[in-house]
Amino acid sequence: MIEYGFFIDPSRCIGCQSCVNACSECETHRGHSLIHVDFIDRESTIATVPMVCMHCEDPTCAQVCPADAIKKTPDGVVQSSLKPRCIACSNCVLACPFGIPKVMIEMEQMMKCDMCYDRTSAGKRPMCATVCPSQALAYAPLERITRERRETPAKVFHFGNQRVQTKVFMMAPGDASAITLDVADYMWEPSA
C-alpha cells in the first residue's frame, strides 16, 4: 500500500484562496473554512502561504486542553475538539506554535484543519489539495514528491529550543532536513 503525505510548498502559493473556499465545502466543516492563506511579509512582498494544521506528533494544543477535548487518531491526525467536552477556553489557540486552532464563538468549540479526515481515511485527498492550481498543497506519495520537486520535504521544526515534529511536510529550500524559526530575531526594532 502506498503511503500518502500532505505537503505545503510556500514557493508555489499564488494566494488564490481556492483552498480556503474548498475547505468550507468539506462535509464535516459545517460551512467553515478551517485553513487560511497568510501573507509572509506583507510590507515587502505579495508572497503567501496556505496555513493548515501540521498535525504534530506531540500536539501542544492537546497538552494544554483542560477538558481533554482534543484527540489524535492512531494514524496521527489531530482532530478538532470534541463538542461535548470543549469549553472554548482558547488555550489551544495560544499554545499552537503554528497558530492554527480557531475558537468558533457561535458554536463555543475549537475547530481546526483535520486533513479532511472523512475523506483521507477513505483514501481520498483533502479538499484543499484537490483544488490547488499551483500544487502549493499536495497530497501525494513521498517518493513522488521527492522525485519531482527540487525542494526537500521537512517535518521537523525548531522554534528556539523547542523541537516540533509533524505529520505534514513543509517543502524547504535545498537539502534542509529541518526548518528553524527564530521568532526573537524578527522582533528587533531598527535603531533611530
Disulfide bonds with the S-S distance in Angstrom:
none
